[in-house]
Amino acid sequence: MDRYPELHMVIAGERISGGTRAVFPVVNPATGEHLANLPLATQADLDKALAAAARGFAQWRKSTPHQRAQVLEGAARLLEERQESLARTATLEQGKTLAEARIEVMMNVNLFRFYAGEVFRLYGRTLVRPAGTRATVTHEPVGPVAAFAPWNFPLGNPGRKLAAPIAAGCSVILKAAEETPASALGVLQCLLDAGLPGDVAQAVFGNPAEVSDYLLRSPIIRKLSFTGSTEVGRHLMKLAAEDLKRTTMELGGHGPVLVFDDVDVELVLDAVVPHKFRNAGQVCVSPTRFIVQAGIYERFREGFANRAKALRVGNGLEDGVQMGPMANARRPEAIARLVIDAVQQGASLDAGGARIGNEGFFFAPTVLSGTPLHARIMQEEPFGPVALINRYKTEAEMIAEANRLPFGLAAYCWTEDARRQKTIQSEIETGMLALNTTTIGGADAPFGGVKWSGHGHEDGPEGLAACLVTKTVHEG
């Protein structure tokens, strides 16, 4: 087994572990092997983290743009230097391929460098007023942030949760996923080693419901940043509303992919099949509902299924593996239930549909076609390696299906028709749209959804603005 880091929490710059604390067993999803025990926060630990966040905010809000840029740029350099060890840690505890984990490190590098420059562009403005008076608009850090990150991007999600608040002058209490703690700790350590004061960023772990409830009931916390399911997001928003805390919510999706009959089918399949099954489909913006025009439907369905069957599934640390396991023992069971229901409702199982082997949490790349809209998987985000391919005749029908669900995080469209491209841009209800590409994000691009997929943005100038409040000063 590759060496796995020792686990701890980080509070006020100190590593906290041991004692009588409860622990969470972290396992390798490719083998089921126990990696380490993660110490979970006590109420006293959370109180210490809150007190540190209050001190950290009082200190960091007074930092200069140059100081914040130095920390972010320094952390970016350290992330690059530690890319291989961080990537291997992420693969060990989450399962994704090593190649995907390396890319994830670089996502953080790019984001940290972008915000290292953006801190110098937090402009206000002076309003036009009569002589002898003045009015100015300024932007100030919102305050200590409680940030909750899921396990599917164990490096990238914590990086997002840390970068914008730190760039804005806020402090952060990060609660990353208990299944993937070492990756989050590795990202935070790069910031601390780059000179971030210890009180500015904390990392705690524990029962998600208990930790979130305790942190959000504290008046010290002024902003909630959450990535996860719509159901949990609703609950956290209610807690945040009690104290009118600012919220940024990146919630569930069910990514529609419109494929029109004017495209080169093989080129589209070459792009979308690997994108569907990256990270075993455990991606919030994963392309899932393939809405295919009738003229190319059979070729597309058959080609997709053949490519899915040919994917090499295995331990993400092994060369040549194209898809790793699911992240925990719960996921294969959840996917299997959805697939069984779909087939019982009349869907055709064209590829996969079952677990692979008896070791680890592997599920075969799966393709369902002709799935009735009333099947559970057509209503609920599967969050796994399942592609749903259905036939439609007209552009209007395809747009209606794309907008049918209350989710609106990411959508995809493939067409060569310029008029149709403009129609899709205006008609699809989504926070992010990819036209003839699988690219759906970037360090300088706002990332977020609409409807049940949440509100607010991460990344880009908008992600930084979400950590600021506006103040208007009128002078006589």
VEXPA-564565 format. One record per residue (C-alpha): residue number from 0; residue in three letters; x, y, z. Coordinates in Angstrom, 3 decimals, m for minus. Example, Ala and Ser with C-alpha at 12.3 -4.5 7.8 and 13.67 -1.06 7.14 Angstrom:
0  ALA  12.300  m4.500  7.800
1  SER  13.670  m1.060  7.140
END
This chain:
0  MET  0.000  0.000  0.000
1  ASP  1.250  3.499  m0.825
2  ARG  1.953  5.509  2.294
3  TYR  m1.153  7.256  3.566
4  PRO  m0.745  10.398  5.727
5  GLU  m1.502  10.507  9.429
6  LEU  m4.868  12.107  10.083
7  HIS  m5.705  15.012  12.346
8  MET  m7.722  18.204  12.568
9  VAL  m6.196  21.671  12.279
10  ILE  m7.285  24.271  14.829
11  ALA  m5.421  27.539  15.422
12  GLY  m2.502  26.208  13.404
13  GLU  m2.128  23.085  15.575
14  ARG  m2.664  19.475  14.601
15  ILE  m5.306  17.937  16.841
16  SER  m5.763  14.185  17.267
17  GLY  m5.887  11.422  19.851
18  GLY  m7.419  11.579  23.297
19  THR  m10.884  10.167  23.829
20  ARG  m12.274  11.510  20.559
21  ALA  m14.467  9.304  18.426
22  VAL  m12.892  8.231  15.143
23  PHE  m14.045  7.587  11.587
24  PRO  m12.431  4.676  9.699
25  VAL  m11.115  5.788  6.310
26  VAL  m10.920  3.014  3.714
27  ASN  m9.481  2.532  0.253
28  PRO  m12.501  2.167  m2.075
29  ALA  m10.522  0.068  m4.547
30  THR  m9.640  m2.607  m1.978
31  GLY  m11.815  m2.014  1.076
32  GLU  m8.583  m1.807  3.073
33  HIS  m8.535  0.304  6.233
34  LEU  m6.234  3.306  5.731
35  ALA  m6.447  5.201  9.022
36  ASN  m8.742  6.466  11.745
37  LEU  m9.832  10.093  11.516
38  PRO  m10.332  11.959  14.823
39  LEU  m13.718  13.645  15.072
40  ALA  m14.283  17.011  16.705
41  THR  m15.738  17.362  20.167
42  GLN  m17.859  20.346  21.121
43  ALA  m14.790  21.801  22.804
44  ASP  m12.857  21.425  19.531
45  LEU  m15.576  23.293  17.640
46  ASP  m15.569  26.059  20.236
47  LYS  m11.806  26.406  19.803
48  ALA  m12.205  26.508  16.022
49  LEU  m14.861  29.217  16.264
50  ALA  m12.714  31.283  18.618
51  ALA  m9.745  30.907  16.266
52  ALA  m11.878  31.925  13.292
53  ALA  m12.962  35.074  15.132
54  ARG  m9.353  35.963  15.907
55  GLY  m8.280  35.046  12.397
56  PHE  m10.862  37.295  10.810
57  ALA  m9.878  40.243  13.013
58  GLN  m6.300  39.749  11.821
59  TRP  m6.763  38.764  8.174
60  ARG  m9.324  41.413  7.270
61  LYS  m6.546  43.959  7.829
62  SER  m4.084  42.126  5.573
63  THR  m2.959  43.858  2.408
64  PRO  m3.682  42.537  m1.080
65  HIS  0.048  41.882  m1.394
66  GLN  0.029  39.658  1.716
67  ARG  m2.951  37.665  0.514
68  ALA  m1.461  37.309  m2.963
69  GLN  1.824  36.058  m1.503
70  VAL  0.048  33.315  0.431
71  LEU  m2.070  32.211  m2.523
72  GLU  0.801  32.258  m4.997
73  GLY  3.059  30.465  m2.500
74  ALA  0.422  27.790  m1.946
75  ALA  0.071  27.350  m5.717
76  ARG  3.809  26.687  m5.991
77  LEU  3.666  24.154  m3.158
78  LEU  0.694  22.394  m4.725
79  GLU  2.688  21.996  m7.938
80  GLU  5.698  20.678  m6.033
81  ARG  3.539  18.218  m4.099
82  GLN  1.324  17.260  m7.019
83  GLU  2.275  13.600  m7.124
84  SER  1.930  12.914  m3.402
85  LEU  m1.371  14.816  m3.208
86  ALA  m2.725  12.986  m6.246
87  ARG  m1.784  9.578  m4.856
88  THR  m3.435  10.440  m1.556
89  ALA  m6.627  11.438  m3.343
90  THR  m6.656  8.214  m5.353
91  LEU  m6.050  6.112  m2.246
92  GLU  m8.954  7.561  m0.309
93  GLN  m11.422  8.435  m3.095
94  GLY  m10.645  5.980  m5.880
95  LYS  m10.405  8.176  m8.987
96  THR  m7.611  7.523  m11.449
97  LEU  m4.231  9.023  m10.744
98  ALA  m4.420  11.037  m13.964
99  GLU  m7.690  12.644  m12.828
100  ALA  m6.251  13.381  m9.392
101  ARG  m3.243  15.124  m10.937
102  ILE  m5.584  17.330  m12.958
103  GLU  m7.463  18.139  m9.766
104  VAL  m4.279  19.427  m8.137
105  MET  m3.726  21.709  m11.108
106  MET  m7.299  23.004  m10.838
107  ASN  m6.329  24.331  m7.418
108  VAL  m3.037  25.729  m8.716
109  ASN  m4.877  27.698  m11.396
110  LEU  m7.556  28.909  m8.987
111  PHE  m5.071  30.034  m6.325
112  ARG  m3.041  31.911  m8.943
113  PHE  m6.141  33.534  m10.376
114  TYR  m7.192  34.818  m6.966
115  ALA  m3.636  35.922  m6.216
116  GLY  m4.145  38.401  m9.038
117  GLU  m7.796  39.139  m8.366
118  VAL  m7.089  40.494  m4.857
119  PHE  m5.679  43.615  m6.526
120  ARG  m8.957  44.238  m8.358
121  LEU  m11.393  44.573  m5.456
122  TYR  m12.364  48.008  m6.632
123  GLY  m14.967  50.310  m5.142
124  ARG  m16.222  53.484  m6.759
125  THR  m16.863  57.158  m6.046
126  LEU  m20.329  58.450  m6.856
127  VAL  m21.031  61.802  m8.492
128  ARG  m22.054  64.318  m5.808
129  PRO  m22.209  68.126  m5.442
130  ALA  m19.017  69.956  m4.493
131  GLY  m18.209  69.642  m0.807
132  THR  m19.838  66.206  m0.460
133  ARG  m18.749  62.718  m1.367
134  ALA  m20.180  59.198  m1.566
135  THR  m18.065  56.070  m1.930
136  VAL  m18.842  52.390  m2.345
137  THR  m16.423  49.854  m0.881
138  HIS  m16.305  46.088  m0.508
139  GLU  m15.284  44.387  2.734
140  PRO  m14.858  40.737  3.756
141  VAL  m18.106  39.194  4.969
142  GLY  m16.591  37.516  8.024
143  PRO  m15.787  33.962  9.156
144  VAL  m17.007  31.341  6.679
145  ALA  m18.251  27.822  7.443
146  ALA  m17.410  25.743  4.372
147  PHE  m18.622  22.204  3.750
148  ALA  m16.979  20.170  0.979
149  PRO  m17.999  16.712  m0.357
150  TRP  m15.838  13.712  m1.193
151  ASN  m16.121  13.545  m4.993
152  PHE  m13.332  16.081  m5.636
153  PRO  m11.278  15.644  m2.465
154  LEU  m8.651  18.192  m3.537
155  GLY  m10.618  20.582  m5.739
156  ASN  m13.603  21.108  m3.468
157  PRO  m11.531  22.101  m0.400
158  GLY  m9.420  24.338  m2.648
159  ARG  m12.535  26.171  m3.798
160  LYS  m13.820  26.521  m0.256
161  LEU  m10.533  27.998  0.966
162  ALA  m9.295  30.149  m1.923
163  ALA  m12.043  32.777  m2.265
164  PRO  m12.548  33.528  1.465
165  ILE  m8.798  33.828  1.988
166  ALA  m8.473  36.108  m1.041
167  ALA  m11.317  38.269  0.285
168  GLY  m9.820  38.635  3.767
169  CYS  m12.120  36.198  5.567
170  SER  m11.324  33.335  7.904
171  VAL  m12.607  29.809  7.216
172  ILE  m13.663  26.725  9.108
173  LEU  m13.511  23.892  6.588
174  LYS  m15.395  20.672  7.174
175  ALA  m14.393  18.403  4.333
176  ALA  m15.750  14.896  3.872
177  GLU  m14.765  12.303  6.453
178  GLU  m14.211  9.755  3.636
179  THR  m11.435  11.883  2.081
180  PRO  m9.756  13.917  4.845
181  ALA  m6.082  13.653  3.908
182  SER  m6.575  15.406  0.568
183  ALA  m8.256  18.391  2.221
184  LEU  m5.578  18.540  4.893
185  GLY  m2.904  18.487  2.196
186  VAL  m4.422  21.511  0.444
187  LEU  m4.752  23.428  3.707
188  GLN  m1.169  22.592  4.650
189  CYS  0.083  24.204  1.448
190  LEU  m1.621  27.452  2.491
191  LEU  m0.212  27.284  6.016
192  ASP  3.277  26.494  4.731
193  ALA  2.957  29.486  2.391
194  GLY  2.488  31.781  5.376
195  LEU  m1.241  31.802  6.109
196  PRO  m1.689  32.619  9.825
197  GLY  m2.929  29.601  11.757
198  ASP  m6.085  31.274  13.033
199  VAL  m7.288  32.109  9.518
200  ALA  m8.169  28.571  8.352
201  GLN  m9.283  25.581  10.413
202  ALA  m10.126  22.011  9.378
203  VAL  m12.528  19.981  11.489
204  PHE  m14.322  16.678  10.975
205  GLY  m17.269  15.004  12.623
206  ASN  m20.864  13.925  12.248
207  PRO  m21.999  16.209  9.395
208  ALA  m25.393  17.048  10.894
209  GLU  m23.937  17.799  14.331
210  VAL  m20.993  19.873  13.079
211  SER  m23.065  21.914  10.638
212  ASP  m25.745  22.579  13.241
213  TYR  m23.211  23.709  15.834
214  LEU  m21.232  25.965  13.518
215  LEU  m24.253  27.571  11.875
216  ARG  m25.880  28.373  15.204
217  SER  m22.822  30.399  16.204
218  PRO  m23.041  34.167  15.609
219  ILE  m19.325  34.100  14.763
220  ILE  m20.048  32.491  11.382
221  ARG  m21.298  35.030  8.831
222  LYS  m21.354  32.951  5.645
223  LEU  m22.171  29.378  4.652
224  SER  m20.591  27.777  1.595
225  PHE  m21.930  24.315  0.797
226  THR  m21.511  21.796  m1.994
227  GLY  m23.740  18.738  m1.846
228  SER  m27.248  17.449  m2.300
229  THR  m30.322  19.636  m2.665
230  GLU  m31.937  17.933  0.337
231  VAL  m29.053  18.708  2.694
232  GLY  m28.658  22.171  1.172
233  ARG  m32.247  23.043  2.026
234  HIS  m31.678  22.012  5.634
235  LEU  m28.485  24.057  5.966
236  MET  m30.131  27.106  4.407
237  LYS  m32.829  26.957  7.079
238  LEU  m30.170  26.928  9.787
239  ALA  m28.321  29.811  8.138
240  ALA  m31.550  31.787  7.788
241  GLU  m32.002  31.898  11.564
242  ASP  m29.038  34.281  11.753
243  LEU  m29.398  35.707  8.223
244  LYS  m26.023  34.357  7.173
245  ARG  m24.878  34.810  3.579
246  THR  m25.067  31.557  1.574
247  THR  m23.437  30.069  m1.507
248  MET  m25.061  26.757  m2.441
249  GLU  m23.854  24.376  m5.150
250  LEU  m26.444  21.607  m5.070
251  GLY  m27.616  18.649  m7.132
252  GLY  m27.890  18.343  m10.879
253  HIS  m29.073  15.907  m13.557
254  GLY  m27.083  17.049  m16.568
255  PRO  m28.998  17.027  m19.866
256  VAL  m27.036  16.509  m23.089
257  LEU  m28.805  17.492  m26.304
258  VAL  m27.335  15.758  m29.366
259  PHE  m28.800  16.850  m32.702
260  ASP  m28.632  14.894  m35.932
261  ASP  m26.329  17.380  m37.704
262  VAL  m23.244  16.292  m35.740
263  ASP  m20.423  13.856  m36.427
264  VAL  m21.579  11.033  m34.135
265  GLU  m18.153  9.453  m33.678
266  LEU  m16.522  12.736  m32.676
267  VAL  m19.268  13.418  m30.145
268  LEU  m18.951  9.928  m28.657
269  ASP  m15.181  10.304  m28.407
270  ALA  m15.771  13.387  m26.263
271  VAL  m18.788  12.510  m24.136
272  VAL  m18.166  8.882  m23.154
273  PRO  m14.913  9.505  m21.244
274  HIS  m16.488  12.619  m19.730
275  LYS  m19.524  10.666  m18.552
276  PHE  m17.447  8.046  m16.769
277  ARG  m14.709  10.236  m15.298
278  ASN  m14.593  9.833  m11.533
279  ALA  m17.060  6.945  m11.993
280  GLY  m19.755  9.497  m12.818
281  GLN  m19.513  11.010  m9.347
282  VAL  m19.448  14.560  m10.657
283  CYS  m22.049  17.237  m10.007
284  VAL  m21.865  18.400  m13.631
285  SER  m21.720  14.903  m15.096
286  PRO  m23.526  14.524  m18.451
287  THR  m26.303  12.076  m17.638
288  ARG  m29.535  12.444  m19.644
289  PHE  m28.584  12.082  m23.308
290  ILE  m31.414  13.632  m25.324
291  VAL  m30.683  12.356  m28.813
292  GLN  m32.443  13.266  m32.056
293  ALA  m34.091  10.344  m33.834
294  GLY  m31.960  10.463  m36.998
295  ILE  m28.779  9.422  m35.182
296  TYR  m30.280  7.739  m32.139
297  GLU  m29.433  4.101  m32.938
298  ARG  m25.862  4.871  m34.030
299  PHE  m25.316  6.989  m30.941
300  ARG  m26.814  4.427  m28.544
301  GLU  m24.868  1.512  m29.999
302  GLY  m21.601  3.446  m30.160
303  PHE  m21.989  4.686  m26.589
304  ALA  m22.683  1.191  m25.254
305  ASN  m19.709  m0.329  m27.107
306  ARG  m17.357  2.317  m25.773
307  ALA  m18.692  1.866  m22.226
308  LYS  m18.103  m1.900  m22.385
309  ALA  m14.517  m1.318  m23.538
310  LEU  m13.522  0.927  m20.636
311  ARG  m10.901  m0.520  m18.328
312  VAL  m12.136  m0.378  m14.727
313  GLY  m9.766  m0.948  m11.813
314  ASN  m7.577  0.503  m9.098
315  GLY  m6.911  4.136  m9.955
316  LEU  m3.225  3.739  m9.111
317  GLU  m2.701  1.207  m11.915
318  ASP  m1.507  2.278  m15.350
319  GLY  m4.109  2.208  m18.078
320  VAL  m7.140  2.243  m15.795
321  GLN  m9.845  4.529  m17.201
322  MET  m12.377  4.387  m14.365
323  GLY  m11.890  3.671  m10.679
324  PRO  m14.296  2.472  m7.998
325  MET  m17.135  4.364  m6.451
326  ALA  m16.106  6.304  m3.371
327  ASN  m17.795  4.312  m0.611
328  ALA  m19.797  1.180  0.063
329  ARG  m23.119  3.019  m0.153
330  ARG  m22.757  4.109  m3.772
331  PRO  m22.819  0.770  m5.693
332  GLU  m25.918  m0.304  m3.767
333  ALA  m27.669  3.010  m4.507
334  ILE  m26.847  2.794  m8.233
335  ALA  m27.951  m0.825  m8.436
336  ARG  m31.355  0.044  m6.982
337  LEU  m31.866  2.799  m9.567
338  VAL  m30.830  0.554  m12.463
339  ILE  m33.090  m2.295  m11.333
340  ASP  m36.029  0.086  m11.048
341  ALA  m35.362  1.519  m14.523
342  VAL  m35.261  m1.935  m16.124
343  GLN  m38.437  m2.959  m14.313
344  GLN  m40.091  0.182  m15.705
345  GLY  m39.138  m0.793  m19.254
346  ALA  m35.626  0.563  m19.881
347  SER  m33.184  m1.396  m22.040
348  LEU  m29.905  m2.296  m20.318
349  ASP  m27.310  m1.855  m23.073
350  ALA  m24.140  m2.091  m20.984
351  GLY  m23.082  m2.775  m17.411
352  GLY  m25.712  m2.707  m14.708
353  ALA  m23.945  m4.584  m11.912
354  ARG  m21.065  m4.521  m9.473
355  ILE  m17.656  m5.769  m10.568
356  GLY  m15.841  m8.282  m8.356
357  ASN  m15.991  m8.825  m4.626
358  GLU  m13.223  m6.422  m3.618
359  GLY  m13.725  m2.678  m3.368
360  PHE  m16.707  m0.658  m4.567
361  PHE  m16.650  m1.123  m8.338
362  PHE  m19.705  m0.730  m10.567
363  ALA  m19.608  m1.367  m14.296
364  PRO  m20.026  1.556  m16.723
365  THR  m23.741  1.364  m17.431
366  VAL  m25.921  2.472  m20.342
367  LEU  m29.721  2.521  m20.235
368  SER  m31.845  3.461  m23.227
369  GLY  m35.538  4.066  m23.678
370  THR  m35.972  4.761  m19.975
371  PRO  m39.499  5.969  m19.122
372  LEU  m39.652  9.415  m17.571
373  HIS  m41.432  8.052  m14.503
374  ALA  m38.474  5.808  m13.582
375  ARG  m36.663  7.013  m10.459
376  ILE  m33.373  7.464  m12.292
377  MET  m35.018  9.947  m14.645
378  GLN  m36.075  12.038  m11.654
379  GLU  m33.169  11.615  m9.226
380  GLU  m29.509  12.385  m9.864
381  PRO  m27.791  8.969  m10.052
382  PHE  m24.328  10.354  m9.227
383  GLY  m22.642  7.317  m10.663
384  PRO  m21.463  5.624  m13.869
385  VAL  m24.856  5.526  m15.608
386  ALA  m25.744  7.132  m18.946
387  LEU  m29.415  7.505  m19.898
388  ILE  m30.071  7.683  m23.658
389  ASN  m33.538  8.519  m24.996
390  ARG  m34.890  9.308  m28.459
391  TYR  m36.621  12.602  m29.421
392  LYS  m37.830  13.958  m32.752
393  THR  m37.909  17.744  m32.609
394  GLU  m35.849  20.561  m31.195
395  ALA  m38.806  21.717  m29.085
396  GLU  m39.232  18.263  m27.535
397  MET  m35.527  18.096  m26.699
398  ILE  m35.497  21.514  m25.053
399  ALA  m38.598  20.616  m23.055
400  GLU  m36.940  17.448  m21.752
401  ALA  m33.767  19.318  m20.835
402  ASN  m35.835  21.757  m18.750
403  ARG  m38.266  19.181  m17.323
404  LEU  m36.529  18.677  m13.984
405  PRO  m36.168  21.330  m11.273
406  PHE  m32.358  21.116  m11.483
407  GLY  m30.224  23.554  m13.453
408  LEU  m26.518  23.151  m12.765
409  ALA  m24.866  22.155  m16.046
410  ALA  m26.157  21.301  m19.521
411  TYR  m24.484  20.235  m22.749
412  CYS  m25.446  20.565  m26.404
413  TRP  m23.926  19.269  m29.625
414  THR  m25.056  20.846  m32.893
415  GLU  m23.451  22.507  m35.902
416  ASP  m26.484  24.725  m36.585
417  ALA  m25.630  28.326  m35.652
418  ARG  m29.275  29.360  m35.296
419  ARG  m29.971  26.410  m33.017
420  GLN  m26.935  27.224  m30.890
421  LYS  m28.392  30.667  m30.172
422  THR  m31.762  29.132  m29.338
423  ILE  m30.187  26.656  m26.928
424  GLN  m28.216  29.399  m25.202
425  SER  m31.377  31.347  m24.480
426  GLU  m33.828  28.504  m23.807
427  ILE  m31.971  26.005  m21.606
428  GLU  m32.479  26.673  m17.890
429  THR  m29.018  26.138  m16.471
430  GLY  m26.218  27.913  m14.663
431  MET  m23.571  26.588  m17.073
432  LEU  m23.852  25.460  m20.679
433  ALA  m21.257  23.671  m22.820
434  LEU  m21.768  23.949  m26.578
435  ASN  m19.846  21.388  m28.646
436  THR  m17.440  20.805  m25.789
437  THR  m17.257  19.043  m22.444
438  THR  m15.515  21.982  m20.770
439  ILE  m17.813  23.416  m18.119
440  GLY  m15.524  25.429  m15.832
441  GLY  m12.321  27.361  m15.343
442  ALA  m10.563  29.370  m12.640
443  ASP  m11.835  32.623  m14.142
444  ALA  m15.363  31.355  m14.889
445  PRO  m18.255  31.498  m12.394
446  PHE  m19.393  28.027  m11.316
447  GLY  m22.952  27.603  m10.036
448  GLY  m26.513  26.664  m10.812
449  VAL  m30.128  27.799  m10.863
450  LYS  m33.434  26.391  m9.577
451  TRP  m32.862  23.414  m7.233
452  SER  m29.177  23.374  m8.148
453  GLY  m28.538  26.293  m5.823
454  HIS  m27.486  29.913  m6.015
455  GLY  m24.340  31.991  m5.888
456  HIS  m21.049  31.126  m7.524
457  GLU  m17.596  29.801  m6.871
458  ASP  m14.552  30.560  m9.029
459  GLY  m14.099  33.676  m11.133
460  PRO  m14.560  37.224  m9.820
461  GLU  m18.060  36.183  m8.773
462  GLY  m16.652  33.636  m6.322
463  LEU  m14.607  36.345  m4.664
464  ALA  m17.528  38.786  m4.641
465  ALA  m19.588  36.174  m2.791
466  CYS  m17.235  36.579  0.179
467  LEU  m17.608  40.378  0.303
468  VAL  m20.229  42.791  1.588
469  THR  m20.867  46.238  0.161
470  LYS  m20.648  49.424  2.198
471  THR  m21.732  52.881  1.020
472  VAL  m20.297  55.919  2.818
473  HIS  m21.915  59.368  2.398
474  GLU  m19.853  62.394  3.497
475  GLY  m21.089  65.942  3.949
END
